[in-house]
Amino acid sequence: MSTIRRAYMEISNGIRGLRLHREQQQQQQQQQQQQQACAKESAHKSINGAPLSVVPGQKTVRSPKPLIARKIRRLFGRSQPTIIRDLLMDERFLSKFFMYFSAEERGTLSQVCKAWKHMLYHPRYWTDVQPIISCRDLNKDFEARRQFYDSLIQRGFDTVCLFGARDEDVIDFSNHFVTCKKQIRSISLRCSNVTDAGLEHLFKKMSNLYKIELSGCNELTETGLWCCLNPKIVSLTICDCINVADDTVGAVSQLLPSLYEFTLQAYHVTDAALAFFSAKQSYTLCILRLQSCWEITNHGIVNIVHSLPNLTVLSLSGCSKITDDGVELIAENLRKLRVLDLSWCPRITDASLEYIACDLSQLEELSLDRLVERSSSSYCYKVSWVSFTLYPPTLII
C-alpha cells in the first residue's frame, strides 16, 4: 500500500471520529441523568430507610465496572477535534500520521508550519537516518550555518556524512557540535580534501566516535591514520584513498584492539599487510571485506586464516589473483563463515564450489558474481542464498 493511500486512510479515520462527537454528547447527558436518579434514590433511602420503588416495565441501570468507568471518564474528559483544521493540529493524530512518510518527506512536511516542525523534529522520527551534508553547497553565512547545525542537534542524529569537505569545513562542523559531541557516534568523509591535520582535529573534538568511513580522501596519509585512530573504534571503512598501503593495515592492527568490522578497498595492499593482524583482533574482528585488492594472492589468504580464525563475514571481491587453493584454505580453516563473497575472482573454478559445499556447513550467503570458469551450481545445495551473474553479460534481442 502506498504512502499516500495510508495517509488518506488515516485522515478518513480521523474524520469518521468527528461524527462521534454528537453521540458522545448524548451519552454524556444520559450519564448525567443516571447520576441524578441515583442521587434521588440515595436521598430517599436516607430519609425513609427504603429505596424507591421500581416502576413496572422500567429497566434498572447498573453502574459500570471500575475499569470501564475510568475509560469513559478519560474519553469524555478529552477534548475531541471538531473540524479538519483541529484534526491536522492534534498531536495524537499527527504522531501516527507522520509515521507513514519517509525521512525525506518528513523534512518537507516540517516546513508546513511551526507546530508540525516542532513535532517532526523529535528524535523518534529520525532513528537510523544519516544526513549527508554537502559542504560545497553549505551557506557561507555564520548564522545560517548555526541554525542548520542546531536543527541537526535537535533531531538527535548520531551519524553524519560530510561530502566534499575541507579542513575548514571539518573544523566548523566540530565547533558547532562541541556541546553535543557525545551525540555523534558515526561519521563519514566522502570525496573530501581533508588533510591529516583536519582529521586529527575532528577526532580530538569527537572523542566518542566508534564508526568511521573514509572514502575518496586522497589527501590523507598513513601518518595521519597513525596519529588519529581512536581505540574506541569498532567499525572502519577505507575506500579509494590513494595513499593507503600496507602501513595502514599495520596502524589498524596496532591501534584498534576492539575492531569488529574492517572494510578496505586499496590497490596497493599486498600479502605482507595481512600478517600484521595480532592476537587482539583474532577474537574481536568478525567482518573483513577486502575489495579490489589486486595484489593479494593465496599467501595473503594463509595470513588471514592463521590470524583471524573467528571470521563470520569475508569478502574477497575483485581480488583477481585468488585461486582454488586459496578457497580451499578458507573452507578448511574458517568454519564459522556465514557470508562469503568471491565475486570478480576470475581464477576460481568449480573445484572451489566443492570445497565450500563440503566444509563450510554454516554458510548462509555466497556471492559468485562475474565468474568465468564456473560451469554449474550443483555444489551449492547447502547455501540458502547464492548470487550468480553470467560473464560476460549477454544481450538477448
C-alpha positions in Angstrom: 0.0 0.0 0.0 1.4 3.4 -1.0 2.3 6.1 1.5 -0.4 8.5 0.1 -3.1 5.8 0.4 -2.1 5.0 4.0 -2.1 8.7 4.8 -5.6 9.1 3.2 -6.9 6.2 5.3 -5.5 7.8 8.5 -7.3 11.1 7.6 -10.5 9.3 6.8 -10.4 7.5 10.2 -9.9 10.9 11.9 -12.9 12.4 10.0 -15.1 9.5 10.9 -14.1 10.1 14.5 -15.5 13.6 14.2 -19.0 12.2 13.7 -19.0 10.6 17.1 -18.9 14.0 18.8 -22.7 14.4 18.9 -23.2 10.8 20.0 -20.7 11.4 22.8 -22.7 14.5 24.0 -25.9 12.4 24.1 -24.1 9.7 26.1 -22.9 12.3 28.5 -26.4 13.7 29.0 -27.7 10.2 29.7 -24.9 9.6 32.2 -25.8 12.8 34.0 -29.5 11.8 34.2 -28.4 8.4 35.6 -26.3 10.1 38.2 -29.3 12.4 39.2 -31.6 9.4 39.5 -29.0 7.6 41.7 -28.7 10.8 43.9 -32.5 10.9 44.4 -32.6 7.2 45.3 -29.9 7.6 47.9 -31.6 10.7 49.4 -35.0 8.8 49.6 -33.2 5.9 51.3 -31.6 8.1 53.9 -34.9 9.7 54.8 -37.4 6.7 54.6 -34.9 3.9 55.1 -36.1 2.1 51.9 -35.2 2.5 48.3 -37.5 4.0 45.7 -39.9 1.5 44.2 -39.1 0.4 40.8 -41.7 1.4 38.1 -43.0 -1.7 36.3 -41.5 -2.1 32.9 -38.6 0.2 33.6 -35.1 -1.3 33.3 -32.7 -0.9 36.2 -29.4 0.9 35.4 -26.3 -0.7 36.8 -23.2 1.2 37.5 -20.3 0.3 35.1 -17.3 -1.6 36.2 -14.4 0.5 37.6 -12.1 -0.1 34.5 -14.9 0.8 32.1 -15.8 3.8 34.2 -12.2 5.1 34.1 -12.1 4.7 30.3 -15.4 6.6 29.9 -14.2 9.4 32.2 -11.0 9.6 30.2 -12.8 9.7 26.9 -15.3 12.5 27.9 -12.6 14.5 29.7 -10.5 14.6 26.5 -11.3 17.4 24.0 -12.0 16.0 20.6 -11.3 17.9 17.3 -14.5 19.1 15.6 -13.1 20.4 12.3 -10.4 19.3 9.9 -8.1 22.1 10.9 -8.2 21.0 14.5 -7.6 17.4 13.4 -4.5 18.4 11.5 -3.2 20.1 14.6 -4.0 17.3 17.0 -0.8 15.8 18.4 -2.2 12.3 19.0 -3.4 12.1 15.4 -0.2 13.6 13.9 2.0 11.3 15.9 0.6 8.3 13.9 0.0 10.3 10.7 3.7 11.2 10.3 4.9 7.6 10.6 3.5 6.9 7.1 6.1 9.1 5.5 9.8 8.6 4.7 12.6 10.7 6.3 12.9 12.9 3.1 9.1 13.5 3.1 9.1 14.4 6.8 11.8 17.0 6.1 9.4 18.6 3.6 6.4 18.4 6.0 8.4 20.1 8.7 8.2 23.3 6.5 4.4 23.4 6.6 4.1 25.3 10.0 5.8 25.7 13.3 3.6 23.2 15.0 4.5 20.4 12.5 8.2 21.4 12.6 8.2 21.2 16.4 6.6 17.7 16.3 8.8 16.4 13.4 12.0 17.5 15.0 11.5 14.8 17.7 14.4 12.3 17.5 12.0 9.3 17.2 11.3 10.3 13.5 15.0 10.3 12.6 16.2 7.0 14.0 18.7 5.2 11.7 18.8 8.2 9.3 22.2 9.6 8.2 22.1 13.2 6.9 24.5 14.0 4.1 25.9 17.5 4.3 27.3 18.9 1.0 29.9 21.2 2.3 30.3 22.9 -1.1 26.6 24.0 -1.1 26.5 24.9 2.6 25.6 28.5 3.3 28.6 30.7 3.9 26.7 32.9 6.4 27.6 32.0 10.0 24.1 32.5 11.4 22.6 30.3 8.7 25.1 27.5 9.4 24.5 27.8 13.1 20.7 27.3 12.6 21.3 24.4 10.3 23.6 22.6 12.8 21.1 23.4 15.6 18.4 21.6 13.6 20.6 18.5 13.3 21.3 18.5 17.1 17.6 19.0 17.9 16.6 15.9 15.7 19.1 13.8 17.6 21.2 12.5 14.7 24.0 10.2 15.9 25.6 9.8 12.4 26.6 12.4 9.9 28.2 12.3 6.4 30.4 15.2 5.2 30.6 15.3 1.4 33.2 17.4 -0.3 34.6 18.7 2.9 37.9 20.6 3.5 39.8 21.2 6.8 37.8 24.4 7.5 34.5 22.6 7.0 35.5 19.9 9.4 36.6 22.4 12.0 33.4 24.4 11.6 31.3 21.2 12.0 33.2 20.1 15.1 33.0 23.5 16.7 29.2 23.7 16.2 28.7 20.2 17.8 31.1 20.8 20.7 28.2 21.0 23.2 26.8 17.7 21.9 30.0 15.9 21.0 28.8 12.8 22.8 25.8 12.6 20.5 27.8 11.9 17.3 28.9 8.2 17.2 29.5 7.7 13.5 30.9 9.9 10.8 31.7 9.5 7.1 34.0 11.6 4.9 33.3 11.1 1.2 35.1 12.7 -1.7 36.8 15.2 0.7 40.1 17.1 0.7 40.6 16.7 4.4 44.3 16.5 5.4 45.9 14.8 8.4 45.6 18.0 10.5 41.8 18.2 9.8 41.3 14.5 10.6 43.3 14.9 13.9 41.2 17.9 14.9 37.9 16.0 14.2 38.9 13.0 16.2 40.1 15.2 19.1 36.8 17.0 19.3 34.6 13.9 18.6 36.1 11.6 21.2 33.1 9.1 21.2 33.3 8.1 17.6 33.1 4.3 17.1 32.3 4.0 13.4 34.4 5.7 10.7 34.2 5.8 6.9 36.9 7.4 4.8 36.0 7.3 1.1 37.8 9.2 -1.7 40.0 11.2 0.8 43.2 11.4 -1.3 44.9 14.0 1.0 45.0 11.6 3.9 48.2 9.7 4.5 49.3 6.7 6.6 51.0 9.1 9.1 47.7 10.8 9.8 46.0 7.5 10.5 48.7 6.5 12.9 48.1 9.8 14.8 44.3 9.9 14.7 42.8 6.4 15.2 40.9 6.0 18.4 40.9 2.7 20.3 37.1 3.0 20.7 36.6 2.4 17.0 34.8 -0.9 16.2 34.0 -0.3 12.6 36.4 1.2 10.0 35.9 1.6 6.2 38.7 2.9 4.0 38.0 3.2 0.2 39.6 4.9 -2.7 42.3 6.7 -0.7 45.4 6.6 -3.0 47.9 7.0 -0.1 46.7 3.8 1.7 49.1 0.9 1.6 50.4 -1.8 3.9 51.3 0.5 6.8 47.6 1.4 7.1 46.8 -2.1 8.0 49.6 -2.1 10.5 48.2 1.1 12.1 44.7 -0.6 12.3 46.1 -3.8 13.8 48.1 -1.9 16.5 45.7 0.9 17.4 42.3 -0.7 17.2 42.1 -3.7 19.6 38.3 -3.7 19.7 37.8 -3.6 15.9 34.8 -5.7 14.8 34.3 -4.7 11.2 37.0 -3.7 8.7 36.4 -2.8 5.1 39.4 -2.0 2.9 39.5 -1.1 -0.8 43.1 -0.3 -1.9 45.0 -1.2 -5.0 48.5 -1.2 -3.3 47.9 -3.5 -0.3 49.9 -6.7 -0.5 50.1 -10.1 1.3 52.5 -8.7 3.8 49.8 -6.3 5.2 47.6 -9.2 6.2 50.3 -10.6 8.5 50.0 -7.5 10.8 46.8 -8.6 12.5 47.6 -9.5 16.1 46.1 -11.8 18.7 43.8 -8.9 19.7 41.9 -9.0 16.5 41.7 -12.7 16.4 38.8 -12.7 18.9 37.1 -9.3 18.1 37.3 -9.0 14.3 34.4 -10.9 12.7 33.8 -9.0 9.4 36.6 -8.5 6.9 36.0 -7.0 3.4 38.9 -6.8 1.0 37.5 -5.3 -2.1 39.6 -4.8 -5.3 42.9 -5.5 -3.6 44.6 -6.7 -6.7 47.9 -7.6 -5.2 46.6 -10.1 -2.7 47.3 -13.7 -3.5 46.9 -17.1 -1.8 49.8 -16.2 0.5 47.6 -13.4 1.9 44.8 -16.0 2.5 47.3 -18.0 4.6 47.9 -15.0 6.8 44.1 -14.4 7.1 43.2 -17.9 8.2 46.0 -18.0 10.8 45.4 -14.5 12.2 41.6 -14.3 12.1 40.1 -17.7 12.7 36.8 -16.3 14.0 35.6 -14.5 10.9 31.9 -14.8 10.1 31.9 -12.5 7.0 34.6 -12.5 4.4 34.6 -10.6 1.1 37.4 -11.0 -1.5 35.5 -9.2 -4.3 37.9 -8.1 -7.0 40.9 -10.0 -5.6 41.7 -11.4 -9.0 44.8 -13.4 -8.0 42.9 -15.7 -5.7 42.7 -19.3 -7.0 41.0 -22.5 -5.9 43.9 -23.2 -3.5 43.1 -20.1 -1.6 39.4 -21.0 -1.4 40.4 -24.5 -0.1 42.4 -22.8 2.7 39.3 -20.7 3.6 37.0 -23.7 3.6 39.3 -25.8 5.8 40.1 -23.1 8.4 37.3 -20.6 8.6 34.5 -22.9 9.6 32.4 -20.1 11.2 31.8 -18.3 8.0 28.2 -17.3 7.3 28.8 -14.9 4.4 31.4 -15.4 1.6 31.9 -13.1 -1.4 34.1 -14.3 -4.2 32.7 -12.1 -7.0 35.1 -10.8 -9.7 37.6 -13.6 -9.0 38.2 -15.0 -12.5 40.6 -17.8 -11.5 38.0 -19.6 -9.3 36.5 -22.8 -10.8 34.0 -25.5 -9.8 36.6 -27.0 -7.5 36.1 -24.1 -5.1 32.4 -24.8 -5.0 33.1 -28.3 -4.0 35.4 -27.2 -1.1 32.7 -24.7 0.1 30.0 -27.3 0.0 32.0 -29.9 1.9 33.5 -27.8 4.7 31.5 -24.6 5.2 28.4 -26.1 6.9 27.3 -22.8 8.5 27.5 -20.7 5.3 24.2 -18.8 4.6 25.2 -16.4 1.8 27.5 -17.0 -1.2 28.2 -14.4 -3.9 29.8 -15.7 -7.2 29.3 -12.7 -9.4 31.2 -12.5 -12.7 32.9 -15.8 -12.5 34.3 -17.1 -15.8 35.2 -20.7 -15.1 32.0 -21.7 -13.2 30.0 -24.3 -15.2 27.3 -25.3 -12.8 25.8 -24.7 -9.3 25.4 -28.3 -8.3 27.6 -28.0 -5.3 25.6 -25.1 -3.7 22.7 -27.0 -2.4 23.6 -26.2 1.3 23.6 -22.4 0.8 20.4 -20.5 1.5 21.3 -17.5 -0.8 23.5 -17.6 -3.8 24.2 -14.7 -6.2 25.2 -15.6 -9.8 25.8 -13.3 -12.7 26.9 -14.5 -16.1 30.2 -13.3 -17.5 30.3 -11.7 -20.0 26.8 -10.1 -19.9 24.6 -11.3 -22.8 22.1 -9.2 -24.7 19.0 -11.1 -26.0 17.3 -9.4 -28.9 
